[in-house]
Amino acid sequence: MKLIEAGFDVTLYAHSNRFKSLSENGLQYKEKGSVQSIQVKVIDTLENDDIYDFIFVTVRYDRSESALLALKDNQSKNIVTMTSNSIGFSSWLDIVGDRLLPAFPGFGGQMKDGVLHARFLPKIITATAFGEVNGEVTERIENLAKLFKTAKLPYVIKKDMQAYLITHSVSDIAMLSVLHSEDKITDKKTAKTRTTARQITVTLKAYLRAIQKAGVSIDPPMLKMVLKFPNLLLDLFFMTWLRTKMVRDMMLPNYAIRANNEIVQLSHDLKKFLSQNDI
């Protein structure tokens, strides 16, 4: 939406009902209480010789490999994984090689009845992060930065995207695994209790210590402070967070099922990562 408004030539790659909806209705989104629409080119087949400056892969972690496999034979040189969670890049590199540019989206939202309900957070809270796997600031990183600047989307270039994504992943695992389990969703009353908040506090601290022991630099550095904060203070913070609309949305059945699939995959891969580092 923002890239189109900035004048860039944008194509969306979609399937089935999503392709049909975008073709017929354009990209619909909620803004200032009303539904708006913007026209966008949409395809349901990507040919190997369809070359784009950047391909953004905007899927959850549990769908990232299948999405990258769909792009494996395409000849575009820059594939940006806009996946907010990840435990390492080895499998992604195996699929697309050095075309990979790992990223973290500083925005999000939900699709409800075909309409995008977007959330754009202030840069002070989070910005889109991206960087080369080896940490170098290359020409393509500079070009990607120019694209975001033109679209007025906050961004930051990271030297260690793996550390950034792993840190974010363990915070999501700590928070969402308490709200969702494989067989149930925590009820709203229980979600607001101090017991639930304490579970998040203890789990988050344990995971942060574990990745730190595995040699991962905690990033953003603010999360290092979590290890120093008293449990009581963190409990109060999470009790407040557990009463927000964001958390209420997370507990809706459709959202919870999708989120749980990602958290299960992340938890499995985190345990494997820690085991490989003898933790």
Secondary structure by P-SEA (a helix, b strand, c coil): ccccccccbbbbbbcaaaaaaaacccbbbbcccbbbbbbbbbbcccccccccccccccccccaaaaaaaaaccccccbbbcccccccccaaaaaaccccbbbbbbcccccccccccbbbbbcccccccccccccccccaaaaaaaaaaaaacbbbbbbccaaaaaaaaaaaaaaaaaaaccccccccccccccaaaaaaaaaaaaaaaaaaaaaccccccccccccccccaaaaaaaaaaaaacaaaaaaacaaaaaaaaaaaaaaaaaaaaaaaaacc
